[in-house]
Amino acid sequence: MMKQSVVVVAWIFYLVLAAGCSDGGGEGDADAEDGIDVQPDTADGEPQDPVGDDGAENIGDPVEDAPEDPAAEDAEPDELPGTDVPVIGGCQIFPADNMWNTPVDTAPLHDQSDAYMASIGPDTPLHPDFGTVWDGYPIGIPYTIVPDDQAMVEVTFDYADESDPGPYPIPFDALIEGGPDSGGDRHVLIIRQGSCILYELYDAYPVTETSWTAGSGAIWRLDRNEMRPEGWTSADAAGLAILPGLVKWEEVFEDGVIHHALRVTLESIQSGYIRPASHTDGTCGDDPACPPMGLRLRLKAVYDISSFEEPIQVILRAFKRYGLVVADTGSDMFVSGTHDMRWNDDQLGALSDVPASAFEAVYTGDIIPY
């Protein structure tokens, strides 16, 4: 009789527990509840959004919002609670297992490492392609944070067949790489708060307050690991996002640690790429001795960084743990970062004391011919 009573009580407890759990179900797709029309994996353009006031926070330096979750109030401003994922404007910059956030300090050496580094040139120095101002122009790639109701604008693309059609939430005075009069790559990076979507343009020019032109453009949901279709470019030649690969002042001087890989350019790149890269301009043709797009370069563990100032050591430690990602064609070993007037250009210049021979290529996947 006692056993039967226990069974009945246990069964009643199970039914009550199951009913309580069922109350939390049926929430549906989180993006749908937030009013976001989910972008297909084929990278279709961002759908029309409600148009609000032009309330963009147009800033020269990155700004981070305090987390809305009370449990996260004590977390570091550049990290999610309990993770090493960078956060900008309240948005995580891709999941923890994203390529940009994945360490390569234990990745195997690439069997073509020696050939790749010989192609670059062992004596080629690192170069910080970011800082304050050089020859009257801002150095580095800026970004703009806009609210979720930022007015959307139409963008006309030169490479429309490989670009996300948009529209894009770009304020007329959005920050442009090199400044408004620049003749360079003119990247425009926009973080849309709330929805946490990253919009990136290459060779961008404002036409009117409601329209822009650009060479190419890509839209990235920051809460997922999306890749461009094979053969597609993005706002970068490798078909990757740009923002996650930038060295940021806050990471170096406030956090004292960089939790992601960094973007680097090379002059001679073979006609192939390693996923999640999806595109290359193949300036080196089919020569297997030339590095492919998406290749990871790692600062050798034995390279002594103790003589460098601590801010430079922060950057070099990131090179050892997360490495560099070959993302664009340009000058050899030019590392990308944000434009920020708080940088000390002379201090950053110490990076040029590090030669390419201090790096090695690691294997993260097979090369896909382009």
N, C-alpha and C positions, 0 to 999 in steps of 0.2 A: 504494500500500500504506500509505504514511504517512497519507493522508487517511482511509482506512478505519479505521486504528487510533484516530485522533483521534475519529472519529464513535462508535466502540464505547465508548471511555472516557467521552465526553460522555454517551452514553445511560445507561451504568451510573451515572454521577454523578447524572443526573436521577432514575433510579429510587430511589436511596438517599435523595436529598433529598425526593422525594414521600412515601416511606414514613415519614420522620421527621416531616414535616408532618402526616400523617394521624394520628399518635399524639396530637396535641393537639386533634383534632376530636371531635365527638359529645358535647360537654359538655351540650347541652340548654339549656333556659331557665335563666338565672342565678337567677331568683326561685324556681324549682322546687327547685334545689339548695339554696338557703338555707332551704327549708321554708316559703316564703311562698306562700299561695294568691293568685295574681294577681287583683286587683280588675278587673272589666270596665270599659271606658271609660264605661259608662252609670252609673258611680258607685254600684254596689251596695255594701252594707255590708261591713265587714271581717269575715271568717269567724272562727269560734271558734279561739282559740289555746290552747296549753297554759297552764294556770294555774300560776304560780309564787308565790314569796313576794312580799309587798308591799314591794319594795325600791326604791321611788321615791326619787330624789334631789330632795327638795322644797326648792327654793332660791328666795330672793328675787331673786337676781341670776343672769344667764346664766353657765353653766359650760361650758367647752369641753374636750373630750378631746384628748390628743395623738394624731396619726395613727398607725394601726397599721402602715402601710407604712414600712419603714425609710428608703426614699428620700424620704419626705415629712417627715422629722424636722426639717429645716431650714426648712420652709415656715412662713409666717406662720400663727398659730393660726386666723385668720378667713378663710383662703383655701385652696383646693385648690392643689397644686403646679402652677405654670404657668398658672393661671387666676385670674380675679377673682371666682369664685363663692363667696359667703359659706358658712361652715361653722359649725354649732352642734351640740355633742354628738357630733362625729365624722360628722355627716351634712351633705352639701351641701344647700343650700336651693334646690332645683330646678336644672335644667341651665343652662348658660351662655346658651343662646338663649331661655330663658324670658322672658316679658314683664317680670317684676320685675327681671331682670338685664340687660335690653337698654337701652343708652343711647338717648336721643332728642335729643341735642345737635345732630344734623344732620337731624332729622325736619322735614318741611315744615310751615309754619304752617297751622293750620286756618282754612278760609275763614269760620268763625263765631267766630273768636277774640275779636274786639272785642265781639261781642254777649254771649258767655259771660262775659267779664271785667266787662262793664257790669252783667250780672245779679248777679254776686257783689258788685260795688261797688268802684270803684277805690281807695277809701281804707280798705277793710277790711284790718286788719292780720293778719299771720300770728300764730298762737298755738300754742305748744308744749303739746300735750295730754298731757304726760308730765313726770316729774320725781320729786320725793321724796314729800311729804305736803302736802295742802291741806285745811284745815278738818277735820283728824283722819282723813282717808282717803288711802290711797296713790294717787298720780297715775300714770297709764300702764297699759299692758297687760302683765302678767307672763306667764311661761311656765314649765312644769315639764318636766324631763327625766326619763324613766323607763327602766329597763332593758328588754331585749327580753322578759323573762319576767314583766313586771308583770302582776298579776292583772287580768283583764278584768271589766268590769261592764256591766250592761244600762242603757240610757238610754231613757227615754220622751220622745218629742218632741211638741210642739204642732203643728209642721209636718212630720209624719212623711212625707208624700208627697213632700217635697223634701229629706229628710235621709237620710244614710247610716245604716242601722239599727245598725251596730256588731256586736259589743260594742266598748267603748272601754277602753283601759288607764288608768283614772283612779284614782289613790289618793284615799282619803277626804279627805285634807287638801291636795288640789291647790290651787295658787294661783288665786285668782279675781280678776278685774278689779274694783277698788274695795274688795277685802277681803271676808271672809265675810258681813259684814252689809250689803253694798252693795245699793242698790236700782236701780243703773244697768244697763248692758248685760251685766255679769257674764260676760264672755268667759272661757273656760278653754281654754288652748292646751297641748297635750301633744306632746312629741317622744319617740318610741319609738326608742331606740338599737338598733343592730344591723340591724333591719328598715328603719330610717330612714323611718318613716311619721309624718306629722303629723296629729293629731286636734284639731279645733277645735269648740267649743260656744258657742252664744249663750244667754244667760239661764239659766245652769246652776246647779242646786241639788243638793247631796247629799241623798239620802233615807235610805239605809242604807249600810253599808260595801260593799254589792254592787249598789247601784242609784242612779241619778241621774235628774233630770228636766231638760229643756232646751227652749228654743224651737225651735232647729234645730241641725244638726250636719253636719260634712263631714270626710271622710277623704282625705288627699292623700299619694300616693307621691312622695317628694321626688326620685327619680331620673328623673322623666319629666314631660312637659308635658301634664297632664290638664286638661280643662275640664268644668265642670258642664253638664248638658244645658240647652238653651235654655229660659229661663223659670224655672230652679231658683235658689233662694237657696243660701247656704252658712251659715257662722256670721257672715257679713257681708252687708249688703244688696245688694252688687254681685255676689254669687256668687263672690267671689275668696277666696283664702287671706289670712289676716291677718298671720301671723308674718313673712313676707318683707318686709312694708312698714313695719316698725317701726324707728325710730332706736334704736340700741343703744349703751350707754355705751362698750363695748369698741371699737366701730368708731371712735368719735370720739376717745377718749383713748389707746388703745393702737395701733390701726392707722393712725389719722390719715387715713382715707379710707373712704367709704361706697360700696360697689359695687352698689347697687340703688336702685330707685325707692322712694318713701315714700308711705304712706297718708295721705289727707286727706279731711275731711268737708266737705260743703256743705249749706246749708239748703234751697235750691230746685233740684231735679233733675228733668229731663224724663222722661217715660215712655218711655225707650229706653236702650240700652246698647251699648257697643262691645266686641266680643270681645277678650280672653277673658272679660270680664264676661258674666254670663248672666241678670241679674235687676236690677230697680229697683223702688223704691216709688213713683216717679213723682209726687212731691209738687208738681211744677210742671205736671203734665198734659202736653199735647202742644205746649206753647210751645217753638218751635225756638230761642228765645233763651236758654233755660236749658241748662246743661251736662248731658250724659248720664252715666250710670254708666260707669266705665272710661275716661273722658277723661283724657288726660295733660296736665298743666300744667307748663310749663318756665320757670324763672327766666331772664329775658333775659340773653343773653351780655354785653350792654353794662352791666348793673347792677354798680356798683362795690361790692365787698365788702371792700375793703382796710381800712376803718375798724373792722371787727369783730374781736373776739378770735379766735385761731386755732381753738378748738373750734367756734365758730359758723361760721367760714369753711368748716370741714370739711362741715358740714351744708348750707350754701349752695352749695358746689361740687357736692354731690350733686343739689341742685335744678336746677342748670344742666345737668348731664350726664344724669341719669336722670329727673328731674322728680318730680311728684306724681301719684298715681293717685286719681281720685275713686272712693271705695269705700263710702261710707256717707252717710246723711243725718244731719246734726248741725249744729253751729255752723260758720259760714263760716270756711274756711282754718285749721281746727284740724288740726295735724299730729300723727300718732300716733308713740309711742315706748314703750319699756319702762319699767316702774317700776323705779327703782334709787336707793337712798339715796346713791349717790356723785354723782348729778347735783347741780349748783349751780343752783338755781331762779332766782336773780337773774341768773346768766349766761345761762341759757336765755331769760330774758325779753327779751333783746336781739333775738330773732327777731321780736318784735312791732314793731320799727322798720321791717320790710320790708312795704310795702303790696301789695295784690293787683295794683295797676297795674304792678308790676315783673315780673309773670308774663304768659305768653301760652299759648294752647292750641295743641297740635300735632296733626296728623292721623296716626292710626295705623290707621284702618279706618272703615268706614261704620257708621252708627247702625242698630241693629236695633230696630224698634218693639216695645214690650212690651204 
